[in-house]
Structure formats: C-alpha cells, structure tokens
Amino acid sequence: MTKNILIAGFGGQGVLFTGKFLAYAALLEDRQLSWLPSYGPEMRGGTCNCSVIISDEPVGSPIVTEPDILIAMNRPSLDKFEKAVVPGGEIYIDSSLVDRKPERTDVKVYSLPATALSTEKGFDGIANMILLGAVIEKSGVIDKSSIPAAMSKVVSAKHKDLYDYNIKAIELGCESI
C-alpha cells in the first residue's frame, strides 16, 4: 500500500506539524515514508503545504503531484490542489474556512467544520488535528494505536502540556466524521 498525502493551508494552521506527525506514526509502524514541507518566506499567514508518502515499499520521490488524500485547510488550498487528486481519492475540507464544495464527482469528499469545532470544544488553534482525526478514521492511513507514541515524538518537552490537547483533538475528529 502506498498513500500520497498532501496537506495544505496557511502558515500557522499546523500543516507542517500534521505532516510531521503522520511521518512519525508511519516510522513507528515500520513503514517507508517521505515528509517534504513547502512554505513561503512568510511563516504565518502565507501559504504552505506538506507532502507525506506512506508506503510498504521504498519511496522513490518525496514529491506528491497526484495525492490520494488531500487535506485542504482553506479555500486557496482547495482551489489549487483539487484537480490534482487521483480519481477515487479523498478530499478532507475544513468547512469553517472553505466556502465551496469540490467540483469533482470522482473523489470522496469529507467536510468537517474543524476550526469551529476547535473553538467550540476549547481546542483553539488545532483544527489541523481534528481534520487529521477524520483522515485517520476514514482512510486508515495509520493505525490508531500509533497515535500516542507518534504524538510523544512531535510534541516537544517544552510543550508537553499540548500532548493531551492534541490527542483529544484527534479523537474529536475521529468521532465527528
């Protein structure tokens, strides 16, 4: 199995963190992987995306041009990458920030008001983890049992208080889709 995943949004939405988490989870599952962040000079507010490839075989190129899974955290990301998703692929949308439905009819679309849920449930700023929970639940791209260990790898000791916060957000995404 090989899954090409593209996570896209504005800087500051946790796009790179989400990709890093997926990469660590795959690593802990002894899978082959690639993690390739891409962002402009504006760290917060500029556009960014992250390519993650998770495979049972060696990964030849880290670039995802035709994602099996697209996570669109905002409308510009959906506008830019929707057409690249492979037929039969999956598009996950933060419907709080994306004001249109995808035009494609040959892909599965999952809309979740992740930003609104994040605020409503007291998880401000981690809509990315809520969307990721939806991806994990629907696609099975990583095993749920890998979540705690992967989270401990990406949440630094300095911010260890965010460990439970992120785990709960992923669980909310799993339950809400």
N, C-alpha and C positions, 0 to 999 in steps of 0.2 A: 504494500500500500504506500502510495505517495500522495501527500496533500500539499498543494501550493496555496499558501495563505497570504493575503495582502490586507494589512491593517492601515487605514488612512484617516487622517483628521488634521486638526490644527495642533500646533505645538502647545504643550501644556495639558493636552487631553489624556496623556498616558499611553499614547500609541507605541512608543518605543519600549516602555515598561511592559505592556501587554505582550509584545513580541518576545521580549527577553524571558518573560515568564513561560511562554509556550516552548521556547527553546530549552530552558532548564528542565521542564517537565519531560520533554522528549529525550533529553540526555539521561535523565534518571530512569527512563523506560528502556534505556539501551538502544535507542533508535538513532538513525543517521539524521543529521539536521543541518540547516543553514539559517543564520539570522543576519539580515542585512538592513540596517536602518538607513533612512534617507531623509534629510531635512535641510531646509534653507538656513541662512545666517540668522534669521530671527527665531530664537529659541521658543518664545511663547507668542502664539498668535499667528505665526507663519505656518505654511502647510508642511506636513511631514507624512511619511509612510514607512512601513516596515514590512519587508518580505521575510516570511518564515516558510521553510520547506521541512516537512517531517516525512521521513521515508524509512522503509525497511531495507533499502539498498543505498549504496553511496550516492551522494548528491553531486551532480556534475557541475551545475552552475547555481550561484546563490540568487540569481535574478528571477523574480516572478513576473512574467509578462502576461500569463493566462492563469489567473487564480482559480482554484477550485472553490475557495472561500474568500469572500470579500467582506471585511468589517468596515462599514462607512460611518464614521463618527460625525460627519457633517455633510451638507449638500454638495459643496465643491468636490468632495471625495467621491460621492456617488456619481456626479456628473462626469468626472474624469475617468473613473475606472469601471463603471457599469458594463460597458461594451466589451471589456477585456475578459470578463468572467466566462469560463468554459460553459457550453450548453450542459445543463444538468447540474451546474454548480449551485452554490448557495450565497446569498447576499443577506447580511445582517445589518440592519439600519437602526440608528438612534433616532426614532421618530420624533423625539423632542426637538431635534435640530435639523432634521431633513423634512422639508415641507412638500415632498412629492413622492409618489410611488415609482419604483423602477418601471421602465418601459418594456423590459424583457419579459417574455412569457415562457421562455425555455429554461428558467432557473427557479429555484426555490427562494422565496423571499420571506424573511423573518423580521418583523418590525417590533421594536420594543422601546418605550419611552424611557430610555436608560438615564438620561440627565434628570428628568422629572422624578423618576423613582429614586435616584441618588439623593436628591434634595429632600424628598418626602420621607425617606427612611433614615435620614441623618447620615448618609454616606457621601456628603458633599465632595465633589471632585473625583469620584471614582466610578463614573458611568462606564468607563472602559472595562472594569472588572465585571460589572453587571452584564454588559454585552458579551464578554468572554464566557461567562457562565452559560449564557444561551447557546453559544457556539459549542461548548463542551457537551452540553445536554443533547443538542440536536445532531451534531456531527460525529461525536465520539472520537474526535481527533487525538485526544489524550485520555488516559484513564483517570477517573475521578480520584482514585487512590493516590495519584501522584501530586495532587494539589497541595497538601500540607508541606511536603518536602521541597517542592519547587518554590513555594512561597517563601520558605525559610532561606532559600538561596538568593532571592531577588530583593527581599526587604532587608535593608542594612541594619546592623546592630544599633546604629544611631536612631533609626526609626522603627525599632521593634514593636512599638505600640501600634503600628499600622498593619501588623501581621493579621490579627483577628478581624480588623476592619475590612481588609481585602478579602479574606476567606468568606466573611459574611456576605459581601457584595457578590462574589461568585455564586454562592448558594442562592442568593436572591435571584440572580439571572437564570440559574437552572430551574428554579421554581416558577418563574414568571413567563417563560416562553411557551 
